[in-house]
């Protein structure tokens, strides 16, 4: 199943049908892709979105980066709770959204280290940036 994991309905269906899944995304707002793939994502080294920080931060900038990360834990619970409830009812077992995302075979990430800061990636995360850009003549 080729799906976008921001709305995990495709992954719920893939889990129900016992099919492998491929995700095509840039990033999930709460950073669930790192939790699901067990990829390191330390807030002391990887700049967060909307902080205007670089990968070279002093101590206070690292603290600011960590503070920007704290609301994501609460945001994820509120945003993805209906999908976890839907998946639990449909699959007839307790399941969370990170549990669903862990079942992905391949993550096609629309990232490029020219535009984004380098960060660790797992072996099943493949960078495919520019696949939906038109070529200039």
N, C-alpha and C positions, 0 to 999 in steps of 0.2 A: 504494500500500500504506500503510495507516494503522497505525503501529506505535509501540512504546515502545523507544527506542534503548538502554536499559540492558542488555537482552539483544539483541544485534544480529542475531538469527536472521531477523527480518522484513526487515531491510535486505539481508541476504545473498540472500534469496529475491527481493526487488525488483531487486537487481542482476542476478541470474541471468535473470529474466524481462524485463529492460529496461523496468521500470515506474517511474514517478515515486513518490516516497515522501513521506509527511507524518509528522513526529514529534510526539508528544504527551507532554510530560514537564515535570517541575519543574526538575530539574537532574541531571546525571550526577555520581556521587561524585567522580571525579577531575578534573572540569572539561573533559572531552573536547569538550563542546559549543562551548567557546571556541576550542579548537585546530582543530576541524573547520570552523567557520565563519570562522576567522581574525578573530575578534572580540577587541579588546583587553581584557585582564583583568589589569591590573597589580597585583601583591600590595602595592604601596606605597599604593594608593588604594582598592581593593575589599576589604573585610573578608572573611576566610575563615570557614568554618563552624566552630563550637565555639571561637572565640577570644574571644567576648564583646566584640569591638572595634566601634567605630562608624566612620563614614566620616571622622571627624576624629581623626587619630592623631598622636602625637608620634613622634620618631625611633625610640625604643626599642619602641614599639608596632608601628611599621612593620617593624622587624626581627623581632619576634615573629610578625607576620603572614607574613613571608617564611619563617621557620623552619617554621611550620605547613604551608606549601605544599610543602616539599621531599619529605616522604614520599609525596605523591601521585604523583610520577613513578615511584617504585618500585612502588607499589600498583597503578597502572594496568597496568604490564607484567605483573604476576603475575595479576591478575584477568582481563584481556582477552586474554592470550596464547592460551588454548584457542580462543577465537572467531576470532582471526586465523588460527590453524592450520586450523580448520574451513573458514573462508572461502577460504583459499588452496587447500585440497584440492578444495572443491566448485566453485569458479570456475576452477580449473586455471590460476591465475596468482598471483604474489606480491601479497598485499594486506594492509594493516593495518586496524585498526578505525577510526582517524581517516580513512583513505581511503574506507571504507564510509560513514561519517557525512557526508563531504563531498558525497555524492551526493543528499542530502535536498533536496527542493524547498522545503518550508515547515517551520519549527519552531514548533509551538504551545506556548508556554511558560506554565506555570501559575505565573506570578510576578506580584506586585503591588508597586509601589514604596512602597505604604503599609506593607507588612509586610517588604519586603526593601530593602536599600540600592540607590539608583540606580546603574546601571552601563551601559556601552555595549552596544547591541544592533545587530545587523546588519539590513538591510531585510527579509530573509526570516524573521526571528524576530518572531512576533506574540504579544503578551501576552494570554492568555485566562483570567486568574484568576477564580475564582468560578463557573466553568461547571459544576462538580460539587457546588455547595452548594445545599442546600434553602432555599427562600424561606420566611420566617416570615410567618404571617398576622396 
